[in-house]
Amino acid sequence: MLALRRVSAGTLVAAGLVAVVCAIPVAYLFVVILDEPSVAWEVIWRPNTLALLLRSLALAVAVGATATLVAVPLAWLTSRSDLPWRRGWTVLSVLPLVIPSYIGAYLFVSALGPRGELQGLLGVESLPSVYGFGGAWIVLTLFTFPLVLLPVRAALRRLDPNLEEAAAGMGRSQATIARTVIIPQLVPAIGAGALLVSLYALADFGAVSILRFDSFTRVIYQSYRASFDRTGAAALAGVLVVVMLVLLVAESRLRRRRSYHRVGPGSIRAARPVPLGRWRWPAVAYCATVAFFSFLLPVGMLVYWSAQSVAGTTDWQQVLTAAANSFLLAALTALVAAVAALPVAWLGARAPGRLSRVVDTLTTSGYALPGIVVALAVVFVGIRLVPFLYQTLPMTVIAMVIVCLPLAITATRAAVLQLPPRLEEAARGSGRSPAQVLATIGIPLTRAGILAGAALVFVAAIKELPVVVLLSPIGFSTLPLVIWQESTRAFFESGAIPALVLLLVTAPGVWLLVGREK
C-alpha cells in the first residue's frame, strides 16, 4: 500500500483499463478451454506436449541470451565509444528489426541452405544443414537482437558519467568499470530486452515453420489450419501463458530491491566517448560482421531476386497503396501504444508489488501469444460487444496494440527507473498536479525510452501479418499481406519488390530515431 502512494489515482485507473483490454486474449483462452475442459487436459498431458515445451523453452532462452550478448557490446560501442562511423553502425544495427522473420528465414535458407547461393559459389555437393534448432536459433537472433539494443542504448544515453569518471580516477580499467558500474545500471533495460526477445521466439511462427523446427506456435497454427481445433490450440496457448509468467517473474527479480536512478544533483550531461585504442578496428570488424549477416546480406538477396523477377509483373499501384496503409496502421499503433504504456510503466517502476505484477502479466500476454490467437480473441469479443467495429481500422489498431504494447512498456519503464523519484516528489510538493508533473518532468526526462518503445512498436506493427489477415477492413491491403499472397501463389521472388518497399517505408522512421542523436 505504501508503494501505491507513489502513483496517482489516475495512473492506477489508466493502467487498469489498459490491462483489461490486454486481457482479452487470456479471457478468450479461458472461455474456450472451459467449454471443453476434458479435451484441453488431454491435449496438455499428451507425451509430445512436454517435448514441445522443452524445445520451445530451449529456443527462447538460447535466442534471448545470444541476442543480449550481441546487442549489449553494440549498444555500448555505438553510444559511448569513439567508434568510427558510429551513426552509420547505429542505423545498420537497428534495421534488422524491419525484416519479418519469415522473410529472414527464407533468405537464410536460400543463401546458405541446400542448393543455395553459397553452395553454388563454393561448388560443393552439400553444406551443413540449416534446418532445425540451430537454424531457428541463428535466424531469430539475427533479427531480434535490436529488441535488446534499442532499450539498452536509451539507458546508456541517460547514465550519469560521474560514477564512471570516479572509478576511472581510482585507476579502474574500462573492463572493470563496465562490469562494476555500467552493467549493473543497465539491468532493467537488458532484462526487459531479453524478455522481449524470448517472448518473440516463443510466439514466432514464420521462421520456425520455414526452418522446420517444431515449436508450440507452429503446432497451434497447424491445429487451427488442419481442423480448426479451437480447444486444443487454446490449451497449448495456455501453456505459453504459463511460460510467459515464469519469464516475467525471472525478469522482475532482476530489478527487485535495486535503485537505478541518479542520486546526485544537477542535470545529466553527455559522457565523453571512451577511446578504443588498439580495439578500434576489431570493434569495426565486429559491427560490420553483425551488419552483414543481419541486414546487408538479406537486403542483397532481395535486390538480387527483384532483378531476377519477371519485368512488368509488379502491380505498383497495389504496392504503393499497401505501403501507405502499412505506414498508417503502424503509426497509429505506435502512437496509441506509447500513450497506453506510460501509466503501466510508471506503475511498474514506482509501485512494484502484486498489483503491478498482475498488470505486467496482462499487458504482456498478447506479445507471448501467436498473432492468430490474439486476432481470434479480438474477433470473439468484438462481434459480441462492439459488432459495428468488426473489420474496421480501430479494431485492427486495438489488436495490434495488444500484440505490440510490451515493446513500449519495457523501454519506457527502463527509462522511468532511471528517473530520480525526488524530482517528482519535489514537483508535487510545489503544488503541481500529477498531470503537470508528467507533462513537465516525466515525459521530457524519459523521452529517449518512450521514443525507443514507439520505434519498436512501429517496426513490429508494420510487418504484422495474422492480425491484418483476420481483422483489417475489406480492401485494406498491407505490405506483409501482399508479400504473403505473392509468396503463396507463385515463387517467393515475386514478393521481393514489396519486401524491399517494406524496408524503405520503415527505414526512415528508424533513421529519425537513431540519426537525430548528437
Protein Blocks (a to p, Z undefined) as FASTA:
>chain_A
ZZmmmpcfklmmmmmmmmmmmmmmmmmmmmmmmmmmmlmmmmmmpmklmmmmmmmmmmmm
mmmmmmmmmmmmmmmmmmmcccehklmmmmmmmmmmmpcfklmmmmmmmmmmghiaklmm
nopabdcdfehjllmmmmmmmmmmmmmmmmmmmmmmmpcfklmmmmmmnopafklmmmmm
mmmmmmmmmmmmmmmmmmmmmmpmklmmmnopacfklmmmmmmmmnopaklmmmmmmmmm
mmmmmmmmmmmmmmgoiafbdfbecjddddddddekjmmmmmmmmmmmmmmmmmmmmmmm
mmmmmmmpcghkacfklmmmmmmmmmmmmmmmmmmmmmmmmmmmmmmmmmgcfklmmmmm
mmmmmmmpcfklmmmmmmmmmmmmmmmlgopfklmmmmmmmmmmmmmmmmmmmmmmmpcf
klmmmmmmnopafklmmmmmmmmmmmmmmmmmmmmmmmmmmmcfklmmmmmcghiacfkl
mmmmmmmmmcfklmmmmmmmmmmmmmmmmmmmmmmpZZ
